[in-house]
Amino acid sequence: MKRQPQLARSDLLQALALAGDDDERQRRYAGLLEFVERPAAVFGTVSVALQLMTHIVGFAGPAPSPLPESAPADRLSAPLFAITACRRLELPAEASEAARPAALTDARCAPRERHGEAAPFVPLVRRTRLWPALKHSLLEVHPRGVDLPRLLRELARAQAVRRLPARQQAHWGCELLVVWDRARHLQPYQDDFAALFADLRQQRGDAGCTLWLVDGSPRQIRQRWPAPPSSSFRSPAAIPPPAPGSRVLILSDAGALAGWPQATHDWRDFARHLVAGGAQPVFWAPLAPAQIEVELARRARVFCLQPRGDLRRQRGRLADEEQRQAERQRLAVLRERLLARMACCIRVEPALLRALRGITPATAKEPALEALVWNHPPVVYDSLVSRAVAAAHVARYRQDFEELAAAEQLAALEQTLYIHAWRGRATEATELLVWQAHARDEAKRDAADRIAEAERWFAALGARASQAGRTDPQLRQYARDLLARNAADFAWLQAHSRALSPVWVASGEKTAPAGLRPEHLLQAISERDDLPLLACELGVQAQGLVLFGGGERPAGPAHSRLGSPLRARRLLVSAGGPTRVLDPDPAGRPQLVAPLARLADPARPLTVTAGQHSYLVGRVERPVWAQEIGRDAHGLYAIVEIPGQARKASAGARTVVQRLRYIEAGHFRMGSPPSEPERYDVEGPQHSVTLSAGFWLADTACTQVLWEAVMGMNPSHFHAKNRGGPQHPVEQVSWNDVQRFLRALEQRLPGAIASLPSEAEWEYACRAGTSTAFHFGDQLTPEQVNYDGNYPYAGGRKGLYRESTVPVGSLPANAWGLYEMHGNVWEWCSDGRRTYAGRDETDPRGPEGEAVAERALRGGSWSTRAGNARSAFRFANAPGRASRLDGFRFALRSTSPAGATQWPAPRSGVDGAAGRGTVAAPGTGAATSFPDPFDRGRT
């Protein structure tokens, strides 16, 4: 018959168990599954070892070919993954009633300044300086006879008079043409142009004055004022030439800051045509003299709207491309400094941009910087009324801000807070906390009171955002904008993670920016009553890591478990960058957490956080001591071939095969609750235990055949001639005997570290994610456990008392594929019994060392009463004592890493995430301007 593709070695083992010790039946069953016998090896529970002939789903790596007896078996590889590490997160303590933030009232959200709508306008040039120079540049001058006072002064000095001085009179001409450039890159200067034009109208009047609004070029006409009387008027292709002798006032940069050469050519041609027609072009430009073109200055009168320096006519300094390139590079350096100053601002209006430019003399004398910053995509985010450093560049420029002097940082904060005093408190509080995350310590000391106030405001915002059902659309939009624009600022997010995490929850987004700490995110999620606590479970399917909602996982080998069952409101998933959120589906529909390809790289593990723990999920490499690893419905397993002492071993066998199960890192409640029947005080208090690293554990107690292969003798009472056999667990071994076995085992398995599980590790593996008295529930029967059935548990019925051990693997396994964790033989642990303290523990261990009088034993035996086989029951014995009741199962780890060994390190920027610490792996042992929404016995 054809073997179904999903059958694997686990299926063979079940068939062989049914066959018992009948070799012929074993071969027949194996043949039905298309397995063939390979001599010279002994499996831990059967006397054959088998070779796969065809591909088996769940078998990691190609099926090995039959090899000559002298040839070593190929080492197989397995691209599988598991939970390799776990850590408990320390959630912040809940604040006392007195320490809770005050309510976020309307008054706490209103602007500080309520007089007017914005900060007073500060022009490029004060009116008292600008107006005389502007007037002089526009007046027409005519001769009016001899200047007698000047003539007399020259004669009184005995100067030779060669020409009679003429008296001149300046007056406004009959016609004045004004060309106002409304290009977007000149937005920072539009209020200056408007104020200048208003003064001009007031002083001169509107008679004979014509205004043309253009968009970056005289060829791009937008509007004429006054509007022509005809309703059918269409904007001309060019500005009509004025009358000869007319002054033409041009408020523009003449294309110098536009970023496209054609604009410069258009303005130069415009000036040439004006001059050819007898008109006089007069440019007033928001430039410094170093940016004036020589050729333009020859054709027109050019003046600079510069806050410092004279306002006289400029002759130009840029005559060739080399000079232009040098000036562009100089301005680019200054522009980067200005961008660093504004990096902590949430929004930058023209007024704030000008205030930030004026902080140092080097930038204060360069009005062109305002346009260069305003029109600098993609670094600067573009909106109609304000600018801000774009999210993709925030991290870089805030790092540059950290390099500024403390005085410059403080000045930038002062200017920002002043300009934004007319906006809602959300803007101010956000900018203060962003600034605080990047400013120097000496600067922060001067702003300590303001920072504390901003922290209180954000604490109140977080409290409001945590209230279920109170997340209004305005708050949601604010939270989305705030976090989206600052997602790359790892320092700010990490520094204020506790306050910002509730804001992120309120946003409703499914991806949290890097920097928000998992413990704060979990706390914010737990405070939301509208998010239900759901049972769920991680599992493995063909497509990758999946989340099963409803606490149920489909049955069958195609749906393998991963870790213990969970209870969580939300799962946080991160790969060292932004955190993704998964909501368990109450209907139980599986959700893909990560595709298989994403988990293929051992250097890039996945972090999954649920409840109060984070789990590291990563690829697991085959340990060097294993011949095979794979996955079945119980999880990850490894097959190890253990060389024996051929001349002493029975039946001439030379190798024993043992299967181990990977016990994934995780956490559980250790001990028993006071309500558990037949409980002893030593089992409490019950407490949470976190096991930070996974380990490999034998799926059965050590068999007599394995002990004899390694040690060359069999100490067991229940041997083949006394109701036992090779497949029965070895007993009558002391703790000290086991240590000698483990050292001998290590010599046969290079690269392996052999040990006993600690008491905590044993109970964790026994429970396999359950919290009941036994891993299968709160009652037991002899069909499940080998114990003294004359002493049932908690009022249960009496049952079979076998009075001896049974072969390993003959009773049902727990959910993690471990057999006879209850009964059969007591199992030694590596440590002594510790006193439970009732606090949460990570990797706890009892007393160890030669001076320890007793070592722990767990699980009960064939001769114990049922209650002593409970998961939490604790017993101990002297390490030198051996009994027919005592056996063991061993654990293996590796001397070198075989998988993911580190939590993802914190990384700043858009791809950053929180994480720290080093843990062992399998086989190793060891996150436009946005709207302001507020404006224990033994027999």
Salt bridges, closest charged atoms under 4 A:
GLU37 OE1 - ARG27 NE 2.63
GLU69 OE2 - ARG654 NH2 3.02
GLU90 OE2 - ARG88 NH1 2.77
GLU94 OE2 - ARG100 NH2 3.08
GLU97 OE1 - ARG100 NH1 3.00
GLU140 OE1 - HIS142 NE2 3.69
GLU154 OE2 - ARG150 NE 3.54
ASP192 OD2 - ARG354 NH2 2.68
ASP199 OD2 - ARG127 NE 2.83
ASP206 OD1 - ARG201 NE 2.84
ASP253 OD2 - HIS185 NE2 2.99
ASP266 OD1 - ARG219 NE 3.24
ASP269 OD1 - ARG272 NH2 3.64
GLU293 OE2 - ARG324 NE 2.73
GLU295 OE1 - ARG268 NH1 3.54
GLU295 OE2 - ARG299 NH2 3.63
ASP310 OD2 - ARG312 NH2 3.17
GLU321 OE1 - ARG324 NH1 3.51
GLU321 OE2 - ARG328 NH2 2.63
GLU327 OE2 - ARG330 NH2 2.56
GLU336 OE2 - ARG335 NE 3.69
GLU336 OE1 - ARG396 NH2 2.72
GLU349 OE2 - ARG347 NE 2.78
GLU349 OE1 - HIS420 NE2 2.88
GLU366 OE2 - ARG330 NH2 2.94
GLU370 OE2 - ARG354 NE 3.04
GLU370 OE2 - ARG357 NE 2.77
ASP382 OD1 - ARG184 NH2 3.03
ASP382 OD1 - ARG387 NH2 2.91
GLU402 OE2 - HIS438 ND1 2.76
GLU408 OE1 - ARG337 NH2 2.64
GLU408 OE2 - ARG341 NE 2.71
GLU414 OE1 - ARG450 NH1 3.22
GLU428 OE1 - ARG112 NE 2.77
GLU431 OE1 - HIS420 ND1 2.83
ASP441 OD1 - LYS444 NZ 3.52
GLU453 OE2 - ARG112 NH2 2.64
GLU453 OE2 - ARG425 NH1 3.85
ASP472 OD2 - ARG464 NH2 3.51
ASP489 OD2 - ARG398 NH1 2.55
ASP489 OD2 - HIS438 NE2 2.82
GLU509 OE2 - ARG480 NE 3.18
GLU519 OE2 - ARG517 NE 3.12
ASP530 OD2 - ARG528 NH2 2.68
GLU537 OE2 - ARG553 NE 3.33
ASP583 OD2 - LYS510 NZ 2.29
ASP583 OD1 - ARG570 NE 2.85
ASP585 OD2 - ARG589 NE 2.81
GLU621 OE2 - ARG619 NE 3.16
GLU628 OE1 - ARG9 NH1 2.81
ASP632 OD1 - ARG661 NH1 2.74
GLU641 OE2 - ARG38 NH2 2.84
GLU664 OE1 - ARG561 NH1 2.70
GLU676 OE2 - ARG870 NH1 2.66
GLU683 OE2 - ARG870 NH2 2.61
ASP699 OD2 - ARG659 NE 2.93
ASP737 OD1 - ARG740 NH2 2.37
GLU746 OE2 - ARG743 NH2 3.09
GLU759 OE2 - ARG858 NE 3.02
GLU759 OE2 - ARG874 NE 2.84
GLU761 OE2 - ARG893 NH2 2.80
GLU763 OE2 - ARG767 NE 2.98
GLU763 OE1 - ARG858 NH2 2.84
GLU827 OE1 - ARG889 NE 2.82
ASP840 OD2 - ARG88 NH2 2.33
GLU841 OE2 - ARG839 NE 3.38
GLU848 OE2 - ARG845 NH2 2.94
ASP886 OD1 - ARG938 NH2 2.44
